[in-house]
Amino acid sequence: MSSKKQIGKLLVEAGIISAKTLERALEAQRGSGKRLGVLLREMGIVTEEEIVDALALQFDLKRIRSFADHQFPKELLDLVPCSVAMEKLVFPLKAHQGTLAIAAVDPMDHATFDYLAGKTGMKIYLAIATAEDILAAIEKHYPGGSRVEEGSKKILLIDPSPIVTNFLKGAIEHEGYELFVANDGVEGLKLAFSSRPNLIICDLMMPHMDGYNFLHAITAHPDTAEVPVILMASKGAAEEEHRALEAGFIDFIAKPAMPLRVLSRIKMAFKLAEERRQMLSHVENR
């Protein structure tokens, strides 16, 4: 896949954004570590559909839509484990003569494509689709891939950027969770003690205290000591993830945090927390 025009220029040529808007977005992108498409979507300037259409043009990929109602045999689905499909937002479309066609959200996720090529021994043919279409296909065709009704489980999300919290809010609440939002560590602590959430997701760099100090305060209080906490950080390095897990966070999410990826981590955190609870209960009852 060879890159053609940059995504910003494609969006300008399509009349979706103006050259002035692109200039402002490029200025905001400097030092953020975010891809331009992600930043434009977070800023509410473009929709996911518009970004995916532009990526299809940029990387000369086939753009597919509404494929959840198609038939996919079990032997095809087995080539991409459900956990990988959910985490990486990919879906197997067809296997033929040593080639595996997959739908993906991120055409730059070479690590996942290389993993699937190595696992299957097949050449990967990439098509691009929205996260919504991929998730719909996962929910319909993978056992265990459907959305789980979470009842009254409460989640506290702490991030200094309203853009980030608004970006994640709709997806989290759509899953049936009750969501509380704070934009700094102190406000987050107050909400944690008053709302008693079942899970907390906090940013590494927050006003008044960082994520590690926040975790220390949460675990030091008897009412919140057992609440699992996920750390989000723009630093995606393995060293930061290792440090977070060693410190006691139940999981680590590298930014930019895509909603469906965050949802999969939420479900995994609740699963891990339940397994830990059952293990402790077993030990205490021995």
N, C-alpha and C positions, 0 to 999 in steps of 0.2 A: 504494500500500500504506500504510495508516494503522496506526500502532502502537496496540495495545490495552493490556492490562495489562503491567506490567513482568515480565521473565522470572523474576525471583526470586519474585514473588508467585504466578505460575503454578505454579512448582515446589512452593511451599508448599501451594497449594490442591490440587494433585494428590497430596499426601502423600509426595512424593519427598524433600523436605528439611523440616526443622522451621523454625519462625520464628526460633528461637535460632541455628540454623546459618546462616540467611540473614543475621542480624544480624552474626555473626562474619565472614562472607564479605564483606559490605559494608564492614566496618571494614578488612579486609585489602585491599580493592580501592582504598581511598582512597590516592591518590598512586602507584598502581602503573601507571596508564595502560592497564590491561587491562579488557576487557569482562567483565561478571560471569560469563557462561556459560563463557568461556575459563578464568577463574580457578577456578570450581567444578570444571571438568573436570581442570585441572592438580592441584588438591588431592585428586582422587580421590573427590569427594563425589557426583558424578553421572557417568553414562555419556554417550557421544556420542549414542546413541539418545534418551536422555531430554532432552538439550539440543535436539536437532533437533525432537522432538515439541513441546517448549515454544515454540520459535521459530515453528513452523508455526501455533500458536495465537496467539502474540503478533502476528505480521504477517499473519494470515489467509491463509496460503499452503497450497497443496495439498502434502501429504506423500506422497512416492513412495518405493517400496522395490523392490529386486531387479529392476531393469529391464535389466540387462546382456544377458539372453537375448532381448530384443526385437530386431526387425529395424530397422536405421537405414540409409537409402540414402546413398550416397556424397555426393550433392549436398547432403544435409542436414549431414553431417559436415564438408563443406568450408566451411560457414558459420562454424564455430568451429575455428580452427587447432589442431592437436594441442598445440603449445607453450602456447597460451592455456588449453586444457582442463586440461593437467597443472599449469601454474603457478597458475591461479586456481581450480582444482577446480570446473569447470563442464562441462556436457554438453548438447548439443542433443537435444531430444526430438521436436520436430515443428515444421514450418513450414507455415503455412496462411493464405492471404489477408492477407499483410502482417504476420503475427505469428509470431515465433520463440519457441517454448516451450523453456526451458532448465532443467536441474536445477542447483542451486548449494548450496554448504555455508553461505556467508555471505550472508544477505539484505541486508546493509549494504554490500556491495561495489559501490557505485554506479558507480565508475570503470570497472569491467569491463563492467557492463551498458550504460553509455553508449557504451563503445567498440564493443561488439557491435551496438548499435542504429545507430551511425554507419557501421560497416563494412558491415552488411547492408541498411541502409535500412528495417529492420523494427522494429516495436514488440516489446519484450521482455515475455514472460509468464513469470513466475518460479515455479518449484516448488522445494521444498527436500528434500534427501536427505543421507544421511551421506557422509562422505568415502570410506568403504569401498565403498559402492555406486557412487559416481561413478568411482572409480579402476577398479573391476571393469569398468565399461562402456567406459572409455577403453582398457584393456588388450585388451579383446575386439574392439573395432571400429575403432580407429585403427592404421594401420600405423606401427610405431615407438613405439606407446604401451605395449607390453608390458614387463614387468619384465625387466631384463637381469641375467643371472647374472654376478656380479662376482668370482667365484673367491675368491682370498685377499686382495683389497684390504683394507687396514687404515685405519680412521678413528679419529682422536683427537678426542673431544668434551670441551671444557673449559667448564664453567659453574658458578658458585658455588651454584646451586640444585639440590639433589637431585631436587626435583619436576620441573624442566625436563629433567634428564638421564634420569630414569626415564620421562618422558613420550615422549622421542624414542628411547630405547634399543630398545624392542621393534620399532618400525618399521624402524630402520636394520639391526638384526640379521636381521630377517625377509627383507631383500633379499639376504642372503648376505655382507654385510660383516662383518669382524672389528672389533669396537668396543672402544676403550679409553676410560675415563672419568676425568677429574680435576675437582676442584672449586676449584682455585686455580692461578694462573699458574706458580708455582714447581713444583708437582707436575706440571703439564702439561708444563713443559720437561723434567723428568726422564723422563717417559713418552715424550716426543717423541724424545729421544736414545736411549732404550733399546728402544723398540718400532719405530722407523723407520716411521711411518705414511705412507700414500700421500696422505692429505688430513687437514687439521686444521680443526676448527670451534671457534672460541673466542668467548667473550663479551667485550664491550667493558669492562665493569666487573668485574674479578676481584680477589680478595684478593692482595696483594703486588705485583702489576703489572697495568696495564691491557692491553687488546688490542694497542695500538700498541707498547708496550714489549715485549710478548711476540713480536710479529712481527719487531721489530728483533733480538731475541735468536735467533730461529729462522733468520733470513736471514744472520746473522753467523756461524753455525756451518756449516762445510763439509758436514757430514753431512746437514743438514736445509735447506740454503739453497734447494733447488729444490722443496721440499714446498709445494704450494698451500695457502693458508689463507683460510678464509671467516670474516668477522666477523659476529657477531650482536649486536644492540643494541636496547634499548627505544626509543631515539631513532629514529623512522622518517623524520626529515626528509631531504630531498634533499641538504642540505648535508653531513650526516653520511655519507651514502652516497658522495658525491663525494670527501670527505676520505679515506674508507676505500680506495676504488679508487685514488686518487692515491698513497696510502701504500704500495700494493703488494698489498693483499688481492685475491684473485681474484674475490670476490663479497661481497655484503652482504645479510644477512637481517634484516628488521625484526621484532622481537618484538611480540606472541606468535608464536612459530615453530611452525606446525602441521606435524606429521610428514610429510605427503605433500608439502607445499611444500618442506620441507628436503630430502626425497629427490630432488625434481626439481632442486634447486640442486646437490646432490651429483653427480648424473649430468652436469649441465652443467659443473661444475668439472672433472670427469675428462675430459670432451670437450675443454674449453679447454686443459687441461694437456697432453693428447696432441697437439693441434694446435700448441701452442707448442713441444713437444719435436720434432715433425717439422720445423717451420720452422727451428729452430736446427740440427738435424741436416743439413738441406739447405744452410744457409749454410756450415756447417763443411766440407762435402764439395765445395764449389764450388772 
